[in-house]
Amino acid sequence: MTIVNGRCSAARERKMPEITVSMAEGRTDEQKAGMMRDITQALVKNLGVDADAVVIQINEAPLRHKMKGGKTFVERAAAAKK
């Protein structure tokens, strides 16, 4: 999972942080919701923004569309089973 890249326009940076999380598919909706709640609370605590101002988006990629070390995550999983 790639950790949080904040994207904000300069004028709205303090009021509306927008967070994009890029990760491989495979987590449950409950796991993703919990992660987004935790990120929201971290921004409320550390940036002093209202939770209602926080926007979080998850971009998921199929394991066959993500690569590390020259092998897709599907290939890496298959190699780990051998």
N, C-alpha and C positions, 0 to 999 in steps of 0.2 A: 504494500500500500504506500502511495506517495502521500506524504503529510502536507498539510494545508498551505496553500498559496493564497495570500490575501490580495484581493483586487478591489481597489476603491478609487473613486475619482477624488482629486485633491480637495475639492470644495465640500465633499460629503464624507471624507475619510473618518472624521471623529464621530459622525452620527450614524452611518450605515455601513459597517464592515460587511463585505461580501467574500465568502470563503468558498473556494472550489477544492474538492478532494478528489483526486484521481486514484483509482484502485482497481485491482482485478476483481472480476465478478466472483460471487460465491458466498457472500455474507447474507444472513437473513435480514428481512426488513426490520426485525427487532434490534439486531446488532447495529444496523445503520442508523436507526432512530436514536438509540442510546449514544452512539458516537456523536451525532449531531447535537443532542442535548448537552453532552459534556463540552463540546466545542463552544456552544452558545454560552454556557455558564463561565467558561474560561474567559471569553471576551467580555462578558458583563463584569467579572471580577477584575480583570487586568486592564481593560480599556475604559471602564466606566460607562458603557453604553447600555441602553435598555435592551432587554431580550427581544422585544418586538422589532428592533432595528436590525437585528442580525439576519443575514440571508446566507444560507448554506446550500450548495449544490454538490451532488455526488455524480461524478462521471465514471461509469464502470466500463471496463473493457473485457471482452471474452479472453479467456486464458490463451487462446490461440493467437490473439492479437497483441500480446505483451511478450517482450523478450528480455532476457537477462543473460549476459555472458554468451551471446550468440545462439541461444536456444530459447524457443518459446516456452512458456510456462507449462504447456501440455507436454512438450518434450522433456522438460526437467522433471516433471512428475513421473513420467514413464521411466526415466533413467533411475530415479530414486527407488522405484519399486523393484528394480533388478538386483 
